[in-house]
Amino acid sequence: MNWEHLFDDLEGQLAAEWESERVALDAESERLRISKLSLHARLRVMASTETRVVLELAGGERWDAVLRAVGADWVGVRAGGDARLRIAPLSGIESVSVDHGVLLASLTAEPPAPGLRNRMTLGFVLRDLARRRVPVTVARRCGDPEHGTIDRAGADHFDLAVHDVDEVRRARAVRAFRSIPFGALSWVRVEEVATAI
């Protein structure tokens, strides 16, 4: 018996077992990392390259859109060639469809360092729109979209003064007032194209 071959064989088997164990540990480590990855972080990666996505919203709407911004609990997109910004609460998104390569890249890429925009809540954005008196169109999960101006935004709801698209928010132009819970909101479209968030 050639002892040299026996030891070489045992050494090879041990090296193969160690490599197999390392691969299993790396796979488990990757599964653990992905288990802690949020949709929010993946959307931030996609928004950093203004990725084209298809968003399916609660209520059945489907947007072919460019992901422009991600806040603490909302996304901002430009949809269907429309230059106006649409804001959708993350809670109202039922699915995000993207190219498979983008989907995989969002798993491995580091999200951009969180800036101020990433910490802005939906309430913060709506309060800013109210402060600037920007006309908006609001869609709830049930019901037709309504045009108006946000008068104020609270912790979990906002007040909308409903008026015609071609009217400025004046007392005589307002047809109704609505208090809308954030949970009922499907999306808000900012009617001024130059308005940026």
Buried (B, 14 or more C-beta within 10 A) or exposed (E): EEEEEEEEEEEEEEEEEEEEEEEEEEEEEEEEEEEEBEEBBBBBBBBBEEBBBEBBBBBEBEBEBBBBBBBBBBBBBBBEEEEBBBBBBBEBBEEBEBEEEBBEBBEEBEBBEEEEBBEBBBBBBBBBBBEEEBBBBBBBBEEEBBBBBBBBBEEEBBBBBBBEEEBEBEEEBBEEEBEBEBEBBBBBBBBEEEBEB
